Amino acid sequence: MAQLNDPDRQLDAFRKAKRKVVRLSGKELVTTSYLNQGQQLPLVMRPHADNLDLPEWAGNNRAEIEKALEKHGAILFRGFNLKSVAEFERFVKEVSGDVLEYNERSSPRSQISGRIYTSTDYPPDKQIFLHNEQSYNLVFPMKIFFYCAQAPEGGGATPIADTRRVFERIENEIRERFIERKYAYVRNFGDGFGLSWQEAFQTTRRSEVQEYCRSNQIEYEWKAGNRLRTKQVREVAIRHPNTGEWVWFNHLTFFHFSTLDRKIQEEVLKAFAEEDLPNNTYYGDGRGIEAEVMEHLRDAYRQEMVRFDWEEGDVLMLDNILAAHGREAYTGERKVAVGMAEAWGWART
């Protein structure tokens, strides 16, 4: 882990990493390499020709990109000189079709253009733990994309982790316990902390919230003062629909109260009883998860975490099932756009 967080060693390893030319459509257009020698996440693709249009090239080589993504879980497109959110959105559409809307929201985002959003609007001095986008939804994106329009002065990386390897790192007894019992995600809205239910469900009508919950296997309870509590029981693991590999795919660790920054934990506990916490997770039967189990799960992610510093114009493409992502704290201004594509669902697995 020390090597991953040491910029000098990381740069040295990158320089030593062997590059190869990828021949697509009979032309030598792209080279591939790794950020760290012997570490295959992410695969780095760079243009081997001047003025190569990334969206056009990606659209013409979609099958090859998909094959590489299923092997590595993440591809970093670097050096393609992508200059705008519009070009980024065009890339997403070329490689994955229609861009998805951000539904059943759990974090604040601002819409930039169309269905392209800012990455989570969260204080820059706080980190965001590794997770798979919208894994708590019955329908979730198979792909998630990030575009760096402006790199921060310091920090601000989007760390990633191979969820196949996270799955293998978790002790068999703990893993099987969760597979059998599942996990419960409980949310409380309207208490002045976190998103309102109106923002989360993108409506001001209770009837629409109730219909959404009934259609998506979410229990709901209206509390006094126009407040809402929801509970959804979800699986912790999934087989990738194309590769058949088992992966650890959930928001169990991310939403557990103990994963929050220590100071935030203290502030929230002063304001709320446990049952009224904005977000928390439990075993599927509602019982609390042991502190040592939660630490074991967090450690499994940390052991597999890979980080790199953003460069302006970078595009990071993730298979949302095979790769978890997070965010480091940062200094200076950071502009990273996000797009999601290829809806999939638990019912199809």
C-alpha positions as semicolon CSV with decimal commas, in nm:
position;residue;x (nm);y (nm);z (nm)
1;M;0,000;0,000;0,000
2;A;0,287;0,237;0,071
3;Q;0,403;0,204;-0,286
4;L;0,060;0,297;-0,420
5;N;0,059;0,617;-0,217
6;D;0,416;0,721;-0,302
7;P;0,405;0,949;-0,611
8;D;0,776;0,906;-0,690
9;R;0,759;0,526;-0,683
10;Q;0,435;0,532;-0,878
11;L;0,592;0,746;-1,152
12;D;0,899;0,525;-1,161
13;A;0,686;0,212;-1,190
14;F;0,483;0,368;-1,467
15;R;0,796;0,451;-1,665
16;K;0,915;0,093;-1,629
17;A;0,582;-0,062;-1,723
18;K;0,595;-0,225;-2,063
19;R;0,374;-0,073;-2,330
20;K;0,240;-0,255;-2,630
21;V;0,067;-0,137;-2,943
22;V;-0,290;-0,247;-2,998
23;R;-0,375;-0,307;-3,363
24;L;-0,739;-0,229;-3,421
25;S;-0,899;-0,203;-3,764
26;G;-0,560;-0,275;-3,919
27;K;-0,397;0,035;-3,775
28;E;-0,165;0,098;-3,484
29;L;-0,373;0,357;-3,303
30;V;-0,351;0,291;-2,930
31;T;-0,091;0,170;-2,682
32;T;-0,172;-0,001;-2,354
33;S;0,021;-0,010;-2,029
34;Y;-0,026;-0,022;-1,652
35;L;0,024;0,245;-1,389
36;N;0,221;0,004;-1,172
37;Q;0,426;-0,291;-1,290
38;G;0,245;-0,619;-1,228
39;Q;-0,081;-0,445;-1,141
40;Q;-0,348;-0,482;-1,406
41;L;-0,600;-0,232;-1,266
42;P;-0,656;-0,003;-1,444
43;L;-0,550;-0,074;-1,800
44;V;-0,415;0,251;-1,947
45;M;-0,490;0,334;-2,310
46;R;-0,305;0,616;-2,486
47;P;-0,330;0,740;-2,847
48;H;-0,054;0,626;-3,080
49;A;-0,165;0,863;-3,353
50;D;-0,200;1,240;-3,362
51;N;-0,545;1,397;-3,323
52;L;-0,716;1,064;-3,259
53;D;-1,083;1,134;-3,183
54;L;-1,158;0,927;-2,872
55;P;-1,539;0,906;-2,909
56;E;-1,515;0,806;-3,276
57;W;-1,238;0,555;-3,213
58;A;-1,425;0,405;-2,917
59;G;-1,743;0,367;-3,121
60;N;-1,553;0,183;-3,394
61;N;-1,380;-0,047;-3,144
62;R;-1,652;-0,107;-2,890
63;A;-1,612;-0,487;-2,883
64;E;-1,239;-0,467;-2,816
65;I;-1,290;-0,214;-2,537
66;E;-1,558;-0,434;-2,379
67;K;-1,326;-0,735;-2,387
68;A;-1,047;-0,538;-2,220
69;L;-1,286;-0,399;-1,961
70;E;-1,413;-0,743;-1,862
71;K;-1,055;-0,858;-1,806
72;H;-0,929;-0,555;-1,614
73;G;-1,244;-0,398;-1,467
74;A;-1,122;-0,045;-1,539
75;I;-0,970;0,145;-1,832
76;L;-0,800;0,483;-1,803
77;F;-0,800;0,675;-2,132
78;R;-0,514;0,924;-2,105
79;G;-0,363;1,169;-2,352
80;F;-0,660;1,186;-2,590
81;N;-0,697;1,561;-2,532
82;L;-1,066;1,544;-2,442
83;K;-1,158;1,908;-2,378
84;S;-1,526;1,928;-2,284
85;V;-1,815;1,760;-2,107
86;A;-1,993;1,745;-2,443
87;E;-1,708;1,533;-2,586
88;F;-1,719;1,315;-2,275
89;E;-2,093;1,257;-2,314
90;R;-2,037;1,171;-2,679
91;F;-1,775;0,916;-2,575
92;V;-2,013;0,751;-2,326
93;K;-2,284;0,724;-2,591
94;E;-2,046;0,583;-2,851
95;V;-1,908;0,312;-2,625
96;S;-2,219;0,227;-2,418
97;G;-2,532;0,374;-2,573
98;D;-2,779;0,598;-2,392
99;V;-2,666;0,771;-2,074
100;L;-2,876;0,681;-1,768
101;E;-3,059;0,916;-1,535
102;Y;-2,948;0,929;-1,171
103;N;-3,239;0,767;-0,982
104;E;-3,299;0,681;-0,614
105;R;-3,023;0,920;-0,515
106;S;-2,806;0,865;-0,211
107;S;-2,559;1,150;-0,257
108;P;-2,585;1,509;-0,381
109;R;-2,491;1,569;-0,744
110;S;-2,541;1,866;-0,973
111;Q;-2,658;1,816;-1,330
112;I;-2,403;1,956;-1,578
113;S;-2,557;1,872;-1,913
114;G;-2,812;1,614;-2,023
115;R;-2,752;1,315;-1,798
116;I;-2,396;1,407;-1,708
117;Y;-2,351;1,506;-1,345
118;T;-2,083;1,631;-1,112
119;S;-1,914;1,367;-0,902
120;T;-2,057;1,369;-0,549
121;D;-2,092;1,722;-0,411
122;Y;-1,924;1,643;-0,080
123;P;-1,690;1,862;0,129
124;P;-1,338;1,847;-0,018
125;D;-1,178;1,764;0,319
126;K;-1,376;1,438;0,345
127;Q;-1,310;1,108;0,172
128;I;-1,574;0,884;0,015
129;F;-1,530;0,513;0,082
130;L;-1,517;0,255;-0,197
131;H;-1,851;0,134;-0,335
132;N;-2,027;0,014;-0,651
133;E;-2,261;0,274;-0,792
134;Q;-2,629;0,219;-0,700
135;S;-2,579;-0,145;-0,600
136;Y;-2,863;-0,091;-0,350
137;N;-3,104;-0,035;-0,642
138;L;-3,286;-0,323;-0,809
139;V;-3,165;-0,170;-1,137
140;F;-2,814;-0,027;-1,156
141;P;-2,564;0,086;-1,421
142;M;-2,326;-0,172;-1,565
143;K;-2,087;0,107;-1,660
144;I;-1,980;0,428;-1,490
145;F;-1,750;0,691;-1,643
146;F;-1,549;0,978;-1,497
147;Y;-1,402;1,276;-1,683
148;C;-1,144;1,508;-1,530
149;A;-1,204;1,862;-1,652
150;Q;-0,982;2,012;-1,382
151;A;-0,739;1,826;-1,159
152;P;-0,715;1,944;-0,796
153;E;-0,397;2,088;-0,646
154;G;-0,354;1,791;-0,415
155;G;-0,531;1,461;-0,350
156;G;-0,873;1,411;-0,504
157;A;-0,797;1,076;-0,664
158;T;-1,077;0,833;-0,751
159;P;-0,938;0,513;-0,594
160;I;-1,066;0,187;-0,739
161;A;-1,064;-0,179;-0,633
162;D;-1,123;-0,509;-0,811
163;T;-1,434;-0,654;-0,645
164;R;-1,341;-1,006;-0,756
165;R;-1,034;-0,977;-0,538
166;V;-1,229;-0,810;-0,256
167;F;-1,466;-1,110;-0,262
168;E;-1,172;-1,348;-0,225
169;R;-1,018;-1,149;0,060
170;I;-1,323;-1,174;0,283
171;E;-1,313;-1,464;0,528
172;N;-1,530;-1,754;0,412
173;E;-1,742;-1,760;0,728
174;I;-1,820;-1,388;0,709
175;R;-1,887;-1,400;0,338
176;E;-2,122;-1,698;0,364
177;R;-2,303;-1,541;0,658
178;F;-2,389;-1,236;0,453
179;I;-2,478;-1,438;0,145
180;E;-2,726;-1,632;0,357
181;R;-2,864;-1,342;0,563
182;K;-2,816;-1,058;0,311
183;Y;-2,801;-0,702;0,442
184;A;-3,054;-0,430;0,519
185;Y;-3,007;-0,066;0,418
186;V;-3,208;0,179;0,631
187;R;-3,250;0,548;0,542
188;N;-3,416;0,836;0,727
189;F;-3,519;1,149;0,537
190;G;-3,629;1,491;0,654
191;D;-3,431;1,526;0,976
192;G;-3,201;1,799;0,843
193;F;-2,903;1,575;0,766
194;G;-2,840;1,422;0,425
195;L;-3,073;1,429;0,127
196;S;-3,443;1,503;0,160
197;W;-3,682;1,241;0,025
198;Q;-3,785;1,495;-0,240
199;E;-3,426;1,510;-0,367
200;A;-3,362;1,137;-0,335
201;F;-3,673;1,035;-0,527
202;Q;-3,694;1,347;-0,749
203;T;-4,058;1,420;-0,665
204;T;-4,265;1,619;-0,414
205;R;-4,554;1,369;-0,420
206;R;-4,580;1,109;-0,146
207;S;-4,786;0,886;-0,373
208;E;-4,501;0,868;-0,626
209;V;-4,252;0,778;-0,354
210;Q;-4,483;0,504;-0,228
211;E;-4,532;0,362;-0,577
212;Y;-4,158;0,363;-0,638
213;C;-4,096;0,183;-0,308
214;R;-4,361;-0,080;-0,377
215;S;-4,216;-0,141;-0,724
216;N;-3,858;-0,168;-0,595
217;Q;-3,898;-0,388;-0,286
218;I;-3,848;-0,104;-0,040
219;E;-4,037;-0,090;0,288
220;Y;-4,144;0,262;0,386
221;E;-4,284;0,440;0,688
222;W;-4,400;0,802;0,703
223;K;-4,304;0,970;1,029
224;A;-4,428;1,290;1,190
225;G;-4,324;1,616;1,026
226;N;-4,326;1,484;0,669
227;R;-4,028;1,259;0,743
228;L;-3,969;0,921;0,585
229;R;-3,792;0,598;0,681
230;T;-3,712;0,329;0,422
231;K;-3,563;-0,018;0,446
232;Q;-3,444;-0,241;0,164
233;V;-3,290;-0,586;0,198
234;R;-3,034;-0,664;-0,070
235;E;-2,781;-0,927;-0,174
236;V;-2,410;-0,879;-0,104
237;A;-2,262;-1,067;-0,399
238;I;-2,337;-1,117;-0,766
239;R;-2,209;-1,316;-1,063
240;H;-2,093;-1,095;-1,345
241;P;-2,344;-1,149;-1,629
242;N;-2,073;-1,190;-1,892
243;T;-1,777;-1,347;-1,712
244;G;-1,969;-1,552;-1,454
245;E;-1,724;-1,449;-1,182
246;W;-1,840;-1,389;-0,825
247;V;-1,784;-1,035;-0,699
248;W;-1,855;-0,845;-0,376
249;F;-2,121;-0,601;-0,493
250;N;-2,309;-0,395;-0,234
251;H;-2,328;-0,077;-0,025
252;L;-2,303;-0,267;0,302
253;T;-1,972;-0,117;0,410
254;F;-2,020;0,223;0,249
255;F;-2,345;0,305;0,430
256;H;-2,259;0,154;0,767
257;F;-2,240;0,425;1,030
258;S;-1,893;0,314;1,148
259;T;-1,744;0,390;0,803
260;L;-1,810;0,762;0,848
261;D;-1,535;1,000;0,947
262;R;-1,492;0,989;1,326
263;K;-1,588;1,353;1,377
264;I;-1,901;1,311;1,168
265;Q;-1,994;1,004;1,372
266;E;-1,970;1,207;1,691
267;E;-2,178;1,493;1,551
268;V;-2,450;1,266;1,418
269;L;-2,476;1,062;1,739
270;K;-2,539;1,382;1,931
271;A;-2,837;1,458;1,707
272;F;-2,994;1,118;1,634
273;A;-3,087;0,790;1,796
274;E;-2,951;0,490;1,607
275;E;-3,285;0,408;1,444
276;D;-3,302;0,765;1,308
277;L;-2,955;0,779;1,153
278;P;-2,960;0,916;0,796
279;N;-2,799;0,594;0,666
280;N;-2,705;0,265;0,825
281;T;-2,678;-0,102;0,739
282;Y;-2,760;-0,421;0,929
283;Y;-2,780;-0,792;0,872
284;G;-3,082;-0,868;0,658
285;D;-3,279;-0,977;0,965
286;G;-3,225;-0,634;1,123
287;R;-2,956;-0,732;1,372
288;G;-2,650;-0,513;1,418
289;I;-2,324;-0,600;1,245
290;E;-2,026;-0,658;1,472
291;A;-1,756;-0,388;1,477
292;E;-1,481;-0,639;1,397
293;V;-1,674;-0,765;1,095
294;M;-1,713;-0,413;0,959
295;E;-1,343;-0,346;1,004
296;H;-1,261;-0,671;0,825
297;L;-1,476;-0,566;0,528
298;R;-1,319;-0,220;0,514
299;D;-0,974;-0,376;0,524
300;A;-1,059;-0,606;0,232
301;Y;-1,133;-0,299;0,020
302;R;-0,824;-0,113;0,141
303;Q;-0,596;-0,404;0,058
304;E;-0,716;-0,396;-0,303
305;M;-0,732;-0,019;-0,343
306;V;-0,543;0,137;-0,636
307;R;-0,508;0,513;-0,668
308;F;-0,365;0,751;-0,926
309;D;-0,358;1,128;-0,962
310;W;-0,596;1,277;-1,213
311;E;-0,464;1,453;-1,523
312;E;-0,688;1,696;-1,708
313;G;-0,861;1,526;-1,999
314;D;-0,850;1,181;-1,836
315;V;-1,147;0,950;-1,882
316;L;-1,191;0,655;-1,646
317;M;-1,428;0,380;-1,758
318;L;-1,535;0,123;-1,499
319;D;-1,730;-0,198;-1,518
320;N;-1,949;-0,106;-1,221
321;I;-1,976;-0,470;-1,111
322;L;-1,606;-0,554;-1,139
323;A;-1,466;-0,233;-0,990
324;A;-1,559;-0,030;-0,683
325;H;-1,466;0,338;-0,663
326;G;-1,435;0,614;-0,403
327;R;-1,286;0,963;-0,363
328;E;-0,996;1,109;-0,170
329;A;-1,004;1,439;0,013
330;Y;-0,845;1,718;-0,188
331;T;-0,726;2,076;-0,198
332;G;-0,790;2,331;-0,471
333;E;-1,070;2,316;-0,723
334;R;-1,166;1,976;-0,861
335;K;-1,399;1,927;-1,158
336;V;-1,486;1,567;-1,233
337;A;-1,795;1,476;-1,437
338;V;-1,980;1,144;-1,415
339;G;-2,197;0,949;-1,656
340;M;-2,366;0,608;-1,618
341;A;-2,485;0,364;-1,882
342;E;-2,621;0,013;-1,956
343;A;-2,895;-0,057;-1,703
344;W;-2,887;-0,403;-1,546
345;G;-3,075;-0,555;-1,254
346;W;-3,061;-0,806;-0,973
347;A;-3,361;-0,986;-1,122
348;R;-3,154;-1,066;-1,434
349;T;-2,871;-1,235;-1,246
